[in-house]
């Protein structure tokens, strides 16, 4: 029973309990993080919808840029065709 009164015994107990608590805490966090990544990967439809939406936006933007380019080409043609 004298061992329970020893300072080194209690320091050892605190260290062992701290290590066990740290391992449990770390494994719980890693499990939750892994579950989050798995759920995120399985919900890839959200990313696909976002990619499709941005694809449509990019196509509309390219069409507008083509119209602007045609207008600029016609203005340039008009300016170069002016006789001097």
C-alpha positions in Angstrom: 0.0 0.0 0.0 3.0 2.3 0.3 3.2 2.4 -3.5 0.0 4.5 -3.6 1.8 7.2 -1.5 4.7 7.4 -3.9 5.0 10.5 -6.1 6.5 8.6 -9.0 3.5 6.2 -9.0 1.0 9.1 -9.4 3.2 10.8 -12.0 3.3 7.5 -13.9 -0.5 7.0 -13.6 -1.1 10.6 -14.9 1.2 10.0 -17.8 -0.4 6.7 -18.8 -3.9 8.1 -18.5 -2.8 11.2 -20.5 -1.4 9.0 -23.3 -4.5 6.8 -23.4 -6.8 9.9 -23.5 -4.6 11.4 -26.3 -4.8 8.2 -28.3 -8.6 8.0 -27.9 -9.0 11.7 -28.8 -6.8 11.4 -31.8 -8.5 8.3 -33.1 -11.9 9.8 -32.7 -10.9 12.9 -34.6 -9.4 10.9 -37.4 -12.5 8.7 -37.6 -14.7 11.8 -37.8 -12.4 13.4 -40.4 -12.4 10.3 -42.5 -16.2 10.0 -42.3 -16.4 13.7 -43.5 -14.2 13.0 -46.5 -16.1 9.8 -47.4 -19.4 11.7 -47.2 -17.9 14.5 -49.2 -16.7 12.1 -51.9 -20.0 10.3 -52.0 -21.9 13.6 -52.4 -19.9 14.4 -55.6 -23.2 15.4 -57.3 -22.9 18.8 -55.7 -19.6 19.4 -57.4 -20.9 18.1 -60.7 -23.9 20.4 -60.5 -21.6 23.3 -59.7 -19.3 22.4 -62.6 -22.3 22.1 -65.0 -23.6 25.5 -63.9 -20.2 27.1 -64.4 -19.9 25.4 -67.8 -23.2 27.0 -68.9 -22.1 30.3 -67.6 -18.8 30.0 -69.5 -20.6 29.1 -72.7 -22.9 32.1 -72.4 -19.9 34.4 -71.7 -18.1 33.1 -74.7 -21.1 33.8 -76.9 -21.3 37.3 -75.6 -17.6 37.8 -76.2 -18.0 36.5 -79.8 -20.7 39.1 -80.4 -18.5 41.9 -79.0 -15.6 40.7 -81.1 -17.9 40.8 -84.2 -19.0 44.3 -83.4 -15.4 45.4 -82.9 -14.4 43.8 -86.2 -17.2 45.7 -88.0 -16.1 49.0 -86.4 -12.5 48.3 -87.3 -13.5 47.5 -90.9 -15.5 50.8 -91.0 -12.6 52.8 -89.7 -10.1 51.3 -92.1 -12.5 51.7 -95.1 -12.7 55.5 -94.6 -11.0 57.2 -97.6 -8.3 59.7 -96.9 
